[in-house]
Each structure stands twice: as structure tokens, then as C-alpha cells.
Amino acid sequence: MNRLIEATCYDRLTAGRMVTREWLRMCPFISTVCVGSFALFFLCVPRPALAQGVDVAQLFQSANQAYSQGHFKAAIEQYRKITESNFVNETVYYNLANAYFKQSQIGPAILYYEKARKLAPGDREISENLDLARTRIVDKVESPPEGYLWRQGSRLMNWLPLNVETGLAVALFVSANVLFTLFLTAKSERLRRVALMSAGGLLAVFVIVGASNAFRIYQSATDLEAIVLAEKSDVLSGPGRDNPTLFSIHEGLKVKVESQLNEWSQISLENGWTGWIRAEELGMI
């Protein structure tokens, strides 16, 4: 197969379709652009935050061993030491959620499944376990139906973690600008045409990825969500115990946090119900 390819290339060269010297001189430059863009992309990909003064590997191994032996409470303690050291990782969150689920603590289990899915939205096991945990929720809140296009678009936008998508957008933007600069400075007409077409293609992809990224950043900054951790919580009409109770919600329910006032949080449900609840009864995703 290799010999056939070499013969075809030789025939084309002898037929007069020679690569220009300028193109050959620019090949290292184009390779540098590609390598640099990918390096920039991987630099922007989220990596686990470094824990301060904690041997994460040892704690993680100890927690996994305790989990495998059925000592779920001990496993939770070890996993929690990792998360409390500002170490952010979807695997730790996922394992911690599994340990909580084994202990029938549905609220914390759902909270850490949600945290894990936020970091790895395409992970199938996380989504499946989250769906399983949700079957244990007491409250069955009906949400308004979503259109097919909106549902598919949302799934596509959330395919990549937010920071990964941000890194990809930056890499696309830089690559498009470098290739456009090459178009302006190159002397070969063929090289200018290829650079312009490549820059246009990358720019088109950047517009799509950038628009999705901007929307997700805005959404993450404005849409604060939380999980109810208390077994039962009374939702009041105002931020104070002297206000009347509107309704009650239970452990594991996902709510949207609209505002906060001292130790109180104003929440809303998917069906439109709103009210105030003590902030300590919620776990922020």
C-alpha cells in the first residue's frame, strides 16, 4: 500500500503539479500554528484543582478500599476530606455520590451526582446513576414540556464541559487569526487561497462554539441550582420563621435559587412555585 501511494505522488509531481518552494517553506509555520493551537486548547482544559496539604492519592485509595469492603460511612469521610481540600474531580464526586446512595442518603447522593455531571456531562454512568437516585425522590414535580429541537440543542451544547468548550473556542479564534495573517502576508496565490479558506472555516466553527460557550457562561452565572438536603423542608412566603408555610419539599429535589437574604434562600420549582427556605437545608451544585 505504501509503495502505491508513493508511486501516485511521484506521478503527480512528474505531471507538473509541483509544490511551490514558498509552500514548503511555510509548512513548518502551519505545523507550528496547529501544534500551538492544540497546546492552547489543552492548557484551557480543566484539570483537577491541587489540594492544599492533603495527600489526595492516599485518601482516594483509602476511600476506595473502604467502599469495596462495604464500609460506606468511612468511605464518605475519606472522600469528603478530598473535596474539602478544594480538589475538584468528577471521579471523586461520583464515588462519593455512590457511597451516599449506599447509605440511603438520597439528597447528598444526588448533589454529588449533579456535581460530577457538571464536570463530565457526557459520562453515561453518571447520568444513569443520577436517574436511578431520582427515582427515590418523594416529590414528583411536573416540568413544562420541552420541544424536540430545544432538547436536542441543549444536549449538543452540554456535550463538552464548559471549560473544555472555552479552550476550544480560544484555540479556534487564535488559529483563524493566524491563518488570516498568513493570507495577508503570503506571496503565493495558492497559499493565500488555502489560508483564506481555512481561516473562514475555522471562523465559522468558532462562531458556533463561541455562541454556545457565551450562552453557557451566562447560564451558569445566572441559573444557580441546588439540591434539598433536609429530609423535609417547609417553604415559606418570606425570609423569616413567622411567615406562613406555602408548601413542603423533600430530600433530593432540585430547585433554582433566585436570591439570598442572610440565612434564607428564595427558590423556585420547575412548575413555577416559589418561596423561601433556610439556606442550610440546601446544597449548591
Backbone bond lengths (Angstrom), bond angles and torsions (degrees), N, CA, C in turn:
res aa  C-N    CA-C-N  psi(-1)  N-CA   C-N-CA  omega(-1)  CA-C   N-CA-C  phi
1 M - - - 1.471 - - 1.523 110.46 -
2 N 1.328 117.37 -40.98 1.463 120.15 -179.12 1.519 111.11 -64.64
3 R 1.317 115.99 -39.03 1.464 118.61 -179.26 1.522 110.95 -66.20
4 L 1.327 117.53 -37.57 1.465 120.24 178.84 1.522 110.40 -63.95
5 I 1.318 116.63 -39.95 1.466 120.08 179.46 1.509 109.90 -65.21
6 E 1.337 117.25 -42.19 1.456 120.18 -179.26 1.522 110.56 -64.67
7 A 1.340 116.39 -39.18 1.463 119.25 179.35 1.511 110.92 -64.81
8 T 1.342 117.64 -40.51 1.464 120.98 179.28 1.507 110.47 -63.60
9 C 1.313 116.80 -43.48 1.459 119.86 178.59 1.518 110.63 -62.56
10 Y 1.318 117.70 -39.79 1.456 121.05 -178.70 1.519 110.00 -66.23
11 D 1.353 116.96 -41.13 1.460 119.94 178.87 1.519 110.86 -61.58
12 R 1.306 117.62 -40.21 1.466 120.12 -179.28 1.515 111.13 -67.94
13 L 1.315 115.72 -38.23 1.457 118.70 179.50 1.522 110.40 -66.68
14 T 1.338 116.12 -42.55 1.457 118.91 -179.14 1.513 111.66 -71.05
15 A 1.338 116.61 -19.06 1.462 119.53 178.67 1.514 111.70 -78.10
16 G 1.307 118.13 -4.44 1.454 120.51 175.03 1.498 114.69 107.77
17 R 1.370 119.55 -3.83 1.466 121.35 -178.34 1.523 107.34 -88.89
18 M 1.318 115.03 68.15 1.463 122.49 -176.13 1.524 109.59 -80.34
19 V 1.327 115.75 143.63 1.453 120.87 174.09 1.517 107.92 -78.58
20 T 1.306 116.28 131.42 1.452 120.33 -177.44 1.505 111.32 -67.44
21 R 1.341 116.21 154.36 1.457 120.55 179.06 1.529 111.34 -63.11
22 E 1.320 114.64 -35.68 1.460 117.85 -179.29 1.522 110.61 -66.16
23 W 1.322 116.28 -39.30 1.469 119.32 177.55 1.519 110.23 -60.98
24 L 1.351 116.66 -42.89 1.458 119.81 179.00 1.516 111.14 -63.87
25 R 1.329 116.67 -36.77 1.459 119.33 178.94 1.523 110.94 -68.17
26 M 1.347 116.88 -29.78 1.457 120.06 -177.14 1.525 112.63 -86.85
27 C 1.341 118.67 -11.36 1.460 120.19 179.96 1.527 112.88 -57.52
28 P 1.344 119.16 -46.10 1.469 118.01 176.24 1.521 112.41 -59.88
29 F 1.344 116.59 -34.89 1.464 119.76 -179.97 1.528 110.56 -66.21
30 I 1.351 116.40 -44.37 1.459 120.20 179.48 1.524 110.27 -64.36
31 S 1.334 116.40 -40.54 1.466 119.63 177.84 1.518 110.81 -61.99
32 T 1.328 116.16 -39.28 1.464 120.01 178.88 1.519 111.05 -63.64
33 V 1.352 116.42 -40.00 1.467 120.32 177.69 1.516 111.03 -60.99
34 C 1.332 116.17 -45.65 1.467 119.94 -178.72 1.526 111.60 -64.27
35 V 1.354 114.84 -46.59 1.460 118.79 -179.42 1.526 110.75 -63.95
36 G 1.348 115.72 -41.85 1.458 119.52 179.67 1.517 112.42 -63.85
37 S 1.326 116.54 -38.30 1.466 120.04 179.51 1.518 111.15 -66.17
38 F 1.338 115.28 -43.70 1.466 117.76 178.30 1.522 111.46 -66.25
39 A 1.332 116.62 -36.31 1.466 119.14 177.39 1.525 110.39 -63.98
40 L 1.335 116.52 -41.70 1.458 120.64 177.76 1.518 110.78 -63.56
41 F 1.331 115.87 -38.78 1.461 119.74 178.79 1.530 111.16 -61.97
42 F 1.325 116.45 -47.41 1.461 119.56 -177.88 1.521 111.92 -70.17
43 L 1.336 117.05 -27.21 1.462 118.68 174.72 1.519 111.25 -66.44
44 C 1.336 116.22 -30.21 1.462 120.36 -179.06 1.523 112.58 -86.61
45 V 1.329 117.57 -11.20 1.459 119.99 178.00 1.521 108.75 -68.76
46 P 1.324 117.11 132.67 1.455 119.26 -176.89 1.512 112.40 -64.17
47 R 1.299 116.38 135.24 1.451 122.82 173.62 1.509 108.31 -117.22
48 P 1.314 117.18 155.97 1.453 119.43 -179.27 1.513 111.50 -56.82
49 A 1.312 115.36 134.66 1.453 119.57 177.94 1.521 109.51 -65.57
50 L 1.318 116.15 143.43 1.450 120.70 -178.54 1.511 110.04 -75.86
51 A 1.314 115.76 130.44 1.449 120.69 178.14 1.519 109.21 -77.90
52 Q 1.303 116.21 147.51 1.447 122.16 -177.13 1.528 109.55 -99.18
53 G 1.346 115.84 112.51 1.452 120.56 175.57 1.509 114.76 67.88
54 V 1.335 118.26 24.65 1.460 121.67 -178.06 1.523 108.85 -131.18
55 D 1.318 115.67 133.08 1.459 121.11 175.43 1.527 107.70 -83.14
56 V 1.315 115.73 90.48 1.463 121.27 -174.27 1.526 110.97 -62.95
57 A 1.324 116.54 -43.03 1.463 119.64 -177.72 1.522 111.39 -60.87
58 Q 1.322 116.89 -42.60 1.459 120.63 179.98 1.529 111.35 -67.15
59 L 1.340 116.13 -43.92 1.462 119.71 178.23 1.522 111.36 -63.19
60 F 1.320 116.11 -41.09 1.463 120.66 -179.03 1.527 110.59 -64.48
61 Q 1.327 116.35 -43.58 1.458 120.36 178.02 1.526 111.35 -63.80
62 S 1.324 115.67 -41.75 1.462 120.25 179.26 1.526 111.01 -64.36
63 A 1.334 116.42 -41.74 1.463 120.80 179.27 1.521 110.97 -65.27
64 N 1.321 117.26 -43.24 1.456 120.58 178.99 1.527 111.73 -62.98
65 Q 1.327 116.13 -38.91 1.460 120.04 178.83 1.532 110.63 -65.52
66 A 1.319 116.30 -43.13 1.460 120.04 178.42 1.529 110.45 -63.21
67 Y 1.320 116.73 -39.89 1.467 120.72 179.16 1.530 110.58 -63.52
68 S 1.329 116.91 -45.48 1.463 121.02 -178.04 1.524 111.80 -64.44
69 Q 1.330 117.27 -26.33 1.462 121.89 179.31 1.526 112.07 -89.55
70 G 1.331 116.93 0.47 1.450 120.83 178.31 1.507 114.56 84.98
71 H 1.346 117.30 9.98 1.460 121.60 178.34 1.533 108.24 -92.47
72 F 1.317 115.87 74.32 1.457 120.91 -170.55 1.535 112.57 -70.02
73 K 1.325 117.00 -34.32 1.455 119.91 178.66 1.527 111.00 -64.67
74 A 1.325 116.94 -41.92 1.462 121.12 177.11 1.527 110.61 -66.42
75 A 1.330 116.71 -37.81 1.465 120.49 177.98 1.523 110.68 -63.17
76 I 1.329 116.02 -41.57 1.465 120.04 178.77 1.528 110.70 -60.38
77 E 1.312 116.45 -43.08 1.468 120.31 -179.89 1.525 111.52 -61.03
78 Q 1.328 116.54 -41.55 1.469 120.03 -179.87 1.534 111.31 -69.96
79 Y 1.326 117.01 -43.76 1.468 119.65 178.15 1.526 111.13 -63.13
80 R 1.338 116.31 -37.78 1.457 119.99 179.90 1.524 111.88 -65.93
81 K 1.330 117.09 -34.69 1.464 120.03 175.72 1.528 110.65 -61.06
82 I 1.327 115.67 -35.74 1.471 119.61 178.51 1.520 110.59 -68.85
83 T 1.327 117.28 -47.72 1.465 120.18 -177.69 1.526 111.57 -67.26
84 E 1.319 117.12 -33.52 1.467 120.47 -179.91 1.520 112.56 -74.03
85 S 1.330 117.27 -9.85 1.466 121.00 177.08 1.526 111.99 -93.95
86 N 1.343 115.90 16.52 1.473 123.00 179.08 1.530 112.58 67.76
87 F 1.307 117.07 24.73 1.458 121.24 175.19 1.523 108.27 -89.60
88 V 1.311 116.76 119.97 1.468 122.54 -175.22 1.523 108.92 -110.07
89 N 1.328 116.45 117.37 1.456 120.69 -179.12 1.524 109.06 -158.82
90 E 1.324 116.77 134.62 1.463 120.58 -176.68 1.528 112.48 -67.19
91 T 1.340 117.91 -31.90 1.461 120.40 -179.98 1.520 111.27 -67.35
92 V 1.331 116.94 -41.01 1.457 120.81 177.39 1.527 109.88 -63.33
93 Y 1.339 116.56 -45.93 1.459 120.48 178.43 1.531 110.94 -60.58
94 Y 1.313 116.53 -42.32 1.466 121.25 -178.16 1.526 110.85 -64.59
95 N 1.328 116.58 -46.36 1.465 119.72 179.30 1.527 111.59 -64.86
96 L 1.327 115.75 -38.98 1.463 119.42 177.83 1.524 110.51 -63.71
97 A 1.312 116.86 -41.43 1.464 120.90 177.81 1.526 111.08 -61.81
98 N 1.329 116.80 -41.51 1.462 120.17 178.07 1.527 111.42 -61.91
99 A 1.349 116.14 -40.62 1.464 119.72 179.58 1.529 110.58 -65.19
100 Y 1.327 117.23 -42.47 1.469 120.38 176.47 1.535 110.81 -61.71
101 F 1.330 116.38 -40.71 1.463 119.90 -179.26 1.526 110.74 -63.64
102 K 1.335 116.68 -39.19 1.461 120.64 177.59 1.526 111.13 -63.52
103 Q 1.323 116.80 -27.77 1.456 121.86 178.78 1.532 111.92 -89.46
104 S 1.331 116.30 4.72 1.468 122.78 -179.58 1.527 112.17 62.62
105 Q 1.324 116.89 28.65 1.456 122.08 174.06 1.537 107.06 -97.55
106 I 1.315 115.06 85.63 1.459 121.08 -169.53 1.529 112.22 -67.97
107 G 1.337 116.96 -38.27 1.460 119.62 -178.97 1.517 112.79 -60.17
108 P 1.348 118.66 -58.10 1.468 119.62 177.60 1.525 113.15 -61.03
109 A 1.339 117.21 -33.86 1.465 119.45 179.07 1.526 110.74 -61.96
110 I 1.326 115.99 -48.24 1.467 119.77 179.87 1.526 110.61 -65.11
111 L 1.329 117.15 -38.28 1.462 120.78 179.19 1.525 111.20 -57.45
112 Y 1.324 117.19 -47.61 1.466 119.54 -176.50 1.526 112.19 -80.10
113 Y 1.323 118.17 -24.51 1.464 118.44 169.24 1.524 109.87 -64.36
114 E 1.332 116.39 -40.98 1.473 120.70 178.64 1.527 110.68 -64.93
115 K 1.320 117.17 -41.58 1.464 120.69 177.81 1.528 110.87 -62.43
116 A 1.333 115.80 -41.70 1.466 119.76 179.32 1.525 110.92 -65.79
117 R 1.324 116.73 -42.65 1.461 119.99 -179.52 1.528 111.58 -66.53
118 K 1.316 117.07 -30.65 1.460 120.44 178.11 1.524 110.80 -64.25
119 L 1.335 116.85 -34.49 1.463 121.07 178.89 1.524 111.91 -83.78
120 A 1.330 116.67 -29.77 1.470 120.90 -178.81 1.523 109.15 -134.71
121 P 1.334 117.35 74.00 1.476 120.27 -174.81 1.513 114.32 -64.40
122 G 1.332 117.59 -19.98 1.463 119.46 -179.05 1.508 114.43 -92.98
123 D 1.328 118.33 2.66 1.460 121.65 -178.08 1.525 109.63 -75.89
124 R 1.316 116.33 118.18 1.465 121.69 -174.91 1.522 111.90 -70.50
125 E 1.330 117.41 -40.72 1.463 120.60 -177.99 1.527 111.38 -63.94
126 I 1.327 116.85 -39.76 1.464 120.00 178.50 1.520 109.96 -61.74
127 S 1.325 116.98 -46.66 1.465 120.80 -179.23 1.523 111.71 -63.47
128 E 1.319 117.04 -41.18 1.464 120.18 -179.28 1.527 111.31 -66.09
129 N 1.331 117.34 -42.96 1.462 119.72 178.93 1.526 111.61 -67.82
130 L 1.330 115.83 -35.08 1.461 119.57 176.12 1.526 110.45 -63.35
131 D 1.311 117.28 -44.01 1.463 120.68 177.97 1.530 111.30 -62.47
132 L 1.334 116.29 -38.58 1.459 119.79 178.06 1.527 111.09 -64.41
133 A 1.333 116.23 -43.52 1.467 119.85 179.70 1.519 111.25 -64.27
134 R 1.305 117.53 -34.47 1.464 120.82 -178.97 1.521 112.56 -66.78
135 T 1.320 117.19 -22.01 1.465 119.15 177.86 1.533 111.36 -68.35
136 R 1.333 117.26 -15.75 1.469 121.22 179.87 1.526 112.25 -89.60
137 I 1.320 118.02 -2.88 1.459 120.96 -177.66 1.536 109.78 -73.58
138 V 1.310 115.53 137.31 1.472 120.75 -179.97 1.516 110.69 -71.82
139 D 1.333 117.15 -45.54 1.465 121.80 -175.65 1.524 110.75 -78.78
140 K 1.294 116.71 130.44 1.461 123.08 175.83 1.529 107.63 -114.69
141 V 1.321 115.18 89.18 1.460 121.22 -176.95 1.517 109.15 -90.23
142 E 1.307 116.10 124.11 1.460 120.74 179.69 1.523 109.87 -80.57
143 S 1.313 115.64 127.10 1.462 121.00 177.94 1.521 109.48 -100.80
144 P 1.336 117.41 150.76 1.469 119.74 178.48 1.515 110.73 -61.90
145 P 1.329 118.05 141.40 1.467 120.44 -178.00 1.529 111.87 -64.55
146 E 1.336 115.00 141.21 1.459 120.86 177.95 1.525 109.69 -100.49
147 G 1.314 115.58 143.50 1.452 120.12 177.27 1.520 111.25 -69.00
148 Y 1.316 115.57 158.19 1.474 120.43 -177.65 1.529 110.82 -61.93
149 L 1.334 117.40 -45.30 1.459 120.48 -177.54 1.525 110.88 -64.94
150 W 1.341 116.97 -41.34 1.465 119.96 179.05 1.531 110.71 -64.42
151 R 1.324 116.41 -40.86 1.470 120.46 -179.66 1.519 111.29 -65.01
152 Q 1.330 117.41 -43.95 1.455 120.43 179.56 1.525 111.66 -69.57
153 G 1.344 116.35 -38.20 1.455 119.91 177.92 1.517 111.94 -64.86
154 S 1.328 116.17 -40.61 1.457 120.28 177.79 1.517 111.36 -64.49
155 R 1.322 116.52 -40.14 1.461 120.22 177.99 1.521 111.17 -64.16
156 L 1.329 117.03 -39.11 1.461 120.94 179.79 1.522 111.33 -68.86
157 M 1.348 116.83 -41.72 1.461 120.00 -179.64 1.521 112.35 -65.13
158 N 1.326 116.12 -32.94 1.459 119.83 -176.95 1.517 112.62 -95.28
159 W 1.317 117.33 16.03 1.454 120.50 -179.92 1.523 111.50 -66.94
160 L 1.327 117.12 -38.13 1.462 122.28 178.76 1.524 109.98 -103.83
161 P 1.335 117.70 146.52 1.468 119.31 170.88 1.528 110.55 -58.30
162 L 1.318 116.68 152.51 1.460 121.68 -173.47 1.522 112.02 -58.76
163 N 1.327 117.78 -46.28 1.468 120.31 -178.01 1.522 112.24 -67.44
164 V 1.326 117.00 -33.44 1.459 120.15 176.36 1.522 110.15 -65.91
165 E 1.322 116.37 -42.63 1.459 120.93 178.11 1.523 110.87 -64.02
166 T 1.330 117.20 -38.33 1.467 120.86 176.75 1.520 111.07 -62.09
167 G 1.334 116.78 -44.80 1.462 120.44 178.09 1.517 112.49 -62.51
168 L 1.327 116.01 -39.25 1.465 120.10 178.19 1.520 110.88 -64.51
169 A 1.336 117.30 -41.61 1.469 120.63 179.22 1.524 110.93 -62.77
170 V 1.328 117.52 -42.66 1.462 121.34 179.06 1.526 110.71 -63.32
171 A 1.338 116.63 -44.47 1.462 120.19 -179.56 1.530 111.31 -63.13
172 L 1.329 117.27 -40.77 1.460 120.81 178.59 1.527 111.24 -64.34
173 F 1.334 116.59 -42.28 1.462 120.75 -178.74 1.526 110.90 -64.69
174 V 1.325 117.16 -45.05 1.473 121.02 -179.83 1.518 110.21 -64.41
175 S 1.332 117.33 -44.10 1.462 120.87 -179.32 1.519 111.45 -62.51
176 A 1.338 117.21 -42.26 1.462 120.88 179.70 1.523 110.75 -62.77
177 N 1.334 117.37 -41.24 1.464 120.59 179.58 1.520 112.38 -67.95
178 V 1.324 117.00 -39.24 1.463 120.02 178.77 1.520 110.65 -65.46
179 L 1.318 116.71 -42.28 1.461 120.16 179.28 1.529 111.30 -67.82
180 F 1.338 117.30 -33.98 1.464 119.05 176.19 1.524 110.60 -68.63
181 T 1.318 117.57 -36.42 1.470 121.00 174.61 1.513 110.57 -63.02
182 L 1.320 116.62 -39.13 1.462 120.47 176.11 1.525 110.70 -62.57
183 F 1.335 116.61 -39.01 1.466 120.68 177.01 1.531 111.40 -60.65
184 L 1.324 117.35 -38.78 1.457 121.32 -178.26 1.528 112.87 -74.73
185 T 1.322 117.02 -28.06 1.466 119.87 -172.82 1.522 114.12 -103.38
186 A 1.322 118.56 -19.09 1.461 120.74 -176.36 1.525 110.91 -70.96
187 K 1.317 115.54 149.01 1.465 121.34 179.33 1.525 111.96 -96.32
188 S 1.305 117.17 -29.01 1.465 120.98 -179.86 1.521 110.13 -74.40
189 E 1.319 116.18 128.94 1.457 121.07 179.93 1.532 111.06 -64.85
190 R 1.319 116.10 -37.83 1.460 119.66 179.11 1.533 111.17 -65.85
191 L 1.315 115.95 -42.36 1.460 120.14 179.28 1.519 110.62 -65.77
192 R 1.330 117.36 -39.24 1.464 121.19 178.01 1.524 110.93 -62.10
193 R 1.339 116.39 -41.51 1.459 120.66 -179.17 1.535 111.10 -65.78
194 V 1.327 116.07 -44.05 1.472 119.80 179.38 1.526 110.61 -64.93
195 A 1.333 117.00 -42.48 1.466 120.62 -179.29 1.522 111.28 -64.38
196 L 1.342 116.83 -40.23 1.458 120.54 -179.54 1.523 110.95 -67.04
197 M 1.321 116.92 -43.67 1.464 120.10 179.24 1.527 111.00 -64.60
198 S 1.324 116.49 -40.63 1.464 119.88 179.29 1.520 111.15 -66.06
199 A 1.345 115.69 -42.29 1.460 119.81 179.17 1.527 110.60 -63.43
200 G 1.336 116.86 -40.21 1.454 120.24 178.94 1.523 112.38 -64.71
201 G 1.340 115.88 -40.67 1.453 119.56 178.26 1.517 112.72 -64.90
202 L 1.340 115.67 -44.47 1.463 119.47 178.62 1.524 111.19 -65.60
203 L 1.329 116.33 -36.81 1.461 119.72 179.28 1.522 111.16 -65.25
204 A 1.334 117.00 -39.13 1.468 120.64 178.25 1.528 111.13 -63.53
205 V 1.330 116.07 -43.18 1.471 119.80 177.58 1.524 110.34 -65.83
206 F 1.345 116.29 -38.03 1.466 119.98 179.22 1.526 111.20 -62.23
207 V 1.333 117.23 -39.48 1.468 120.30 -179.95 1.524 110.12 -61.15
208 I 1.340 116.72 -42.47 1.465 120.33 -179.74 1.530 110.72 -67.26
209 V 1.333 115.67 -49.85 1.465 119.68 -178.36 1.525 110.43 -66.49
210 G 1.338 116.61 -40.29 1.459 120.11 -179.61 1.510 113.03 -65.03
211 A 1.337 116.76 -39.43 1.465 119.84 178.30 1.530 110.72 -65.01
212 S 1.335 115.96 -43.01 1.464 119.97 176.90 1.522 110.89 -62.48
213 N 1.331 116.49 -41.66 1.460 120.81 -178.86 1.515 111.89 -65.97
214 A 1.333 116.63 -42.53 1.466 120.44 179.41 1.523 111.07 -63.41
215 F 1.321 116.67 -41.12 1.460 120.52 179.22 1.526 110.87 -64.47
216 R 1.340 116.58 -42.08 1.460 120.03 -178.90 1.525 111.75 -68.76
217 I 1.329 117.70 -36.85 1.462 120.79 177.24 1.527 109.86 -64.42
218 Y 1.333 116.49 -44.46 1.464 120.54 177.40 1.525 110.58 -62.09
219 Q 1.324 115.95 -42.40 1.464 120.70 -178.98 1.522 111.43 -64.80
220 S 1.333 117.12 -41.48 1.467 120.12 -179.35 1.517 111.94 -69.48
221 A 1.343 116.47 -27.53 1.459 119.92 -179.92 1.522 112.44 -81.78
222 T 1.319 116.95 -26.64 1.471 120.55 -175.33 1.528 113.25 -104.84
223 D 1.328 117.06 -30.57 1.467 120.71 -178.07 1.524 109.67 -97.26
224 L 1.331 116.14 92.91 1.456 121.40 177.82 1.518 108.94 -91.42
225 E 1.321 116.23 124.48 1.462 120.99 -177.44 1.524 110.10 -119.47
226 A 1.325 115.31 153.23 1.454 120.95 -177.76 1.524 109.37 -147.57
227 I 1.339 114.90 164.70 1.453 122.65 177.69 1.525 108.37 -116.22
228 V 1.325 116.54 136.08 1.459 121.24 177.32 1.534 108.23 -72.07
229 L 1.340 116.29 124.00 1.459 121.31 -178.35 1.527 112.21 -100.87
230 A 1.318 117.17 -24.57 1.469 120.28 179.14 1.519 109.55 -73.36
231 E 1.332 116.09 148.58 1.460 120.32 179.80 1.524 110.80 -60.56
232 K 1.342 116.79 -38.88 1.455 122.22 175.61 1.517 108.85 -147.34
233 S 1.326 116.84 133.96 1.464 121.84 -179.53 1.517 109.45 -129.98
234 D 1.313 115.46 132.25 1.467 121.11 175.96 1.524 108.85 -89.17
235 V 1.305 115.29 128.24 1.461 121.49 178.53 1.523 107.95 -95.74
236 L 1.343 115.45 122.02 1.456 121.15 -174.28 1.521 111.11 -101.48
237 S 1.328 114.97 166.11 1.468 120.34 -178.90 1.522 112.46 -78.15
238 G 1.346 117.71 -14.56 1.460 121.49 -179.39 1.513 110.74 -153.65
239 P 1.344 117.08 171.69 1.459 121.64 -177.91 1.526 112.53 -80.31
240 G 1.317 117.20 74.90 1.456 121.77 179.54 1.513 110.34 177.23
241 R 1.338 116.36 148.82 1.465 120.65 -176.96 1.526 112.68 -67.61
242 D 1.336 116.79 -20.72 1.460 119.27 -177.59 1.527 112.78 -80.66
243 N 1.337 117.56 -3.37 1.464 120.73 178.72 1.529 110.39 -83.17
244 P 1.327 116.47 149.35 1.470 119.60 -178.77 1.528 112.19 -68.35
245 T 1.333 114.44 152.53 1.467 120.94 178.38 1.525 110.13 -82.09
246 L 1.329 115.18 128.85 1.464 120.71 179.12 1.528 111.39 -88.94
247 F 1.304 116.77 -45.52 1.464 122.34 179.33 1.530 107.60 -166.42
248 S 1.293 116.12 173.33 1.464 121.76 179.95 1.526 109.92 -121.67
249 I 1.332 115.93 146.36 1.467 121.96 176.59 1.518 108.12 -127.76
250 H 1.326 115.86 164.82 1.456 119.65 -172.11 1.530 111.88 -128.28
251 E 1.307 113.39 171.83 1.462 122.85 -174.49 1.527 112.15 -54.66
252 G 1.338 114.62 135.61 1.454 121.39 175.03 1.513 115.38 95.57
253 L 1.338 117.22 -12.28 1.472 119.60 -178.17 1.529 110.23 -71.87
254 K 1.312 115.54 138.50 1.459 121.80 177.92 1.524 109.76 -92.31
255 V 1.335 116.42 129.57 1.462 121.33 -178.41 1.528 109.35 -129.93
256 K 1.320 114.62 162.48 1.457 121.49 174.93 1.518 109.24 -103.37
257 V 1.324 116.81 129.39 1.462 121.82 -179.55 1.526 108.41 -90.07
258 E 1.320 115.42 114.09 1.460 120.75 -177.10 1.533 112.38 -85.43
259 S 1.326 117.02 -40.63 1.464 121.57 -179.77 1.523 109.00 -161.57
260 Q 1.325 115.43 169.44 1.457 121.17 179.82 1.523 109.65 -135.95
261 L 1.325 116.09 143.45 1.450 122.48 177.98 1.521 108.09 -142.84
262 N 1.329 115.16 106.79 1.467 121.44 -176.35 1.526 109.60 56.02
263 E 1.335 117.40 -121.61 1.468 119.84 -177.34 1.528 112.26 -93.05
264 W 1.336 116.95 14.20 1.457 121.34 -177.65 1.528 110.89 -115.74
265 S 1.335 115.43 146.83 1.464 121.94 177.62 1.521 109.59 -126.06
266 Q 1.312 115.44 132.60 1.460 120.07 174.18 1.527 108.24 -87.91
267 I 1.324 116.20 125.02 1.458 120.76 -175.84 1.522 110.72 -120.38
268 S 1.323 114.63 163.31 1.470 120.34 173.33 1.518 108.49 -139.28
269 L 1.325 115.65 146.99 1.454 122.06 177.79 1.525 110.14 -99.44
270 E 1.312 116.40 168.40 1.464 120.88 -178.44 1.525 112.21 -65.63
271 N 1.329 116.89 -22.71 1.464 119.60 179.41 1.528 112.81 -87.18
272 G 1.350 116.84 2.30 1.454 121.14 177.20 1.520 114.95 99.02
273 W 1.315 119.82 -7.61 1.453 121.39 179.29 1.531 109.91 -69.69
274 T 1.326 116.09 141.11 1.467 120.92 -179.40 1.525 109.67 -133.88
275 G 1.316 115.42 161.95 1.456 121.05 177.56 1.515 110.20 171.94
276 W 1.322 115.28 -173.05 1.461 121.65 -176.25 1.522 110.68 -115.89
277 I 1.329 115.68 142.26 1.444 122.98 -178.04 1.524 108.36 -142.11
278 R 1.346 116.56 153.76 1.444 119.78 178.79 1.539 109.24 -67.75
279 A 1.347 115.74 132.82 1.464 120.54 -175.35 1.524 112.50 -62.64
280 E 1.325 117.59 -29.29 1.460 120.82 -178.86 1.519 112.81 -68.20
281 E 1.321 117.19 -13.75 1.453 121.14 -179.86 1.535 111.83 -90.05
282 L 1.331 115.80 3.18 1.455 121.31 -178.56 1.526 110.28 -118.29
283 G 1.322 114.69 152.00 1.462 122.02 171.84 1.513 108.93 -120.58
284 M 1.341 117.40 116.81 1.448 121.15 -176.93 1.527 110.84 -72.28
285 I 1.321 115.22 134.33 1.466 120.47 179.10 1.525 109.63 -75.12
